[in-house]
């Protein structure tokens, strides 16, 4: 074999070696099935702590009922900005302050400046404020921002119990979280509606060996307080790191855990050296060709076909399917 | 067999309630159920019931509830409030991770949402969805929006846009956009006219008019904004008038290459797009002149309908059109059947002369023709209902308390419909609140012959068994004694849901206080 013929052959061998390296291991293409998720029955429902909740200090009363500000699918793609005022109690501090349903509460300026995103944050403010303390709020009404002052009063009755959410993450951690009850959240120093309780873990979840247990309450993730279970989910999705730092509350004690996150490895789908070699895998169809198409192999689970020198063909199986796959 | 055992068997049979299992989904007071679907949302292999509902007194209070079967009981697994921009919903496995997801459509495209788990949707496809405005009372079930187009087992997306269809094929390669490959099929503009009868109006708003319609042969949306009652007098016309439409897609293999191709019919043409590895060209590969055009005169033809169907199972789409015979003095309807296999020369399907491969003539008007395999041989039979030409006079004069509607089944033998009906059945439908619903469910008894669902009285729905007889009286007949029957609320709506992979459909009865789920296991 002369050198001219040897060079393409070496390239083919090199290409095959590269492709082999890329495809040799059977890497998972899908996240774990939901079946692999373990959710203990004991955690299927919130604890019945309503009697305890009613004994808690009710905090102050503002007359504002807030909800998620994201009112469309497009808005839900992003993090919430502001709190939507869904109702204002008549003759309440909010009513006197001129707040109306449909307003967006963007931030509170005094006594401590902070942006508002989750309803639990407003409930936290109501709990922490003293009756008669002046709250300065930035309110968005139909795109125009304005400032208003609201003075909370003493709350006589506990507010309605919050209906929690269940959040499932199965790409990087394999975990199911539910909103902590008000009793759990306030014991952890969070507002009602904040905190996320671990109620499910996949068998392969990297959080298990890291020490996360069923029933743990996630208080903060990477130093950010969990004002809603979505905060945990967002952090898992957004971080470029291979782990997150969880601040957990377990049996009343705060525990810090470095919780690893998985990365799913992909398959080599396409590889080519122009004019010399081409490899392509798409679903169950695999094809490769070499040396300007002198050798071409194509296969599906049902059939295969080998073509040599553009006109010699060998095939077996349902060749029509190959034709359709080739397009 | 001992007497006690016989009694036990009889009791067990009685308690099972026949071949059907009945479950009830409660509907909260002040809410109404609009749509139902079956979807495996948690990936456990069992389908949950999806119920779309709305609050009776509050606009844009709409939600989707999922109910899981737990024996004969149902438990609600999720209740998802829909945002105001959601126009329609569907379901399908559009994200990795097992189980189906909810697919929500708004004016800007399609989104996936894992019910009960994630509060945040995932954008699947940006598109100029034909229905831009959401209905304040209903999120409608857009079944055609999710289906496997390229045959790889993954759900793909089909979205109607003004004068085009966006087709997005799902890929699950790591790092690649799941619905990154989008074909936009553009209907030739000069011919894109609504081509079929309206099946049902969707809505009417106060303060200007806005209508979205699903039609037999096209989707359309219309918007009129104007002051109808200006100064107590009707204004001359709307200030703004928008009308958008695109023909409804029919997905069939056109060229026997094993994949689905796209057929769209306009008023005068049948356009064909050939699938090439999950992609479609913008322009049609074939544009065939229709032998029976759907012009303005056909808009008043109650019998007119056109269907793409593979009559001879040669994996090449055929075509059937039903239209009133204008040349006849009597009121009668012609059924013209065109088969690709019958054309030897000239353009495909219709040939040079537009001569049908076969022809059927029906006395009177025709209603709701259906092609469905009723004997398990893989060939679709034709099911039609006809009513007398003097129906309107009959209703107007109130000469009787019921009207007669006849159902005929034409058997498909080796790809050709028989000239005489294999089954004929007459139904008397009550005039007051009367609505005839006859639809074959599939084989429920194991004899290969399909059973028929009948609702010819508003307060009852029943399933009739079909049997075949041989000899001189050869043919099919329906047993008088129902296989199963159920008393329902008069105002209830009956829906049949056919899961994609199952032959056996489920029956849903949407009553004011509950949704009855009947499964024929």
Interface residues (C-beta under 8 A of the other chain):
Chain A: X29 X30 X31 X32 X33 X34 X35 X70 X71 X72 X73 X74 X75 X76 X77 X165 X166 X167 X168 X169 X170 X171 X176 X230 X233 X264 X265 X266 X267 X269 X282 X283 X284 X320 X321 X323 X324 X325 X326 X327
Chain B: X42 X43 X44 X83 X84 X85 X86 X96 X97 X98 X99 X104 X106 X108 X111 X114 X116 X117 X118 X119 X120 X121 X123 X152 X171 X172 X173 X174 X175 X176 X257 X258 X259 X276 X277 X279
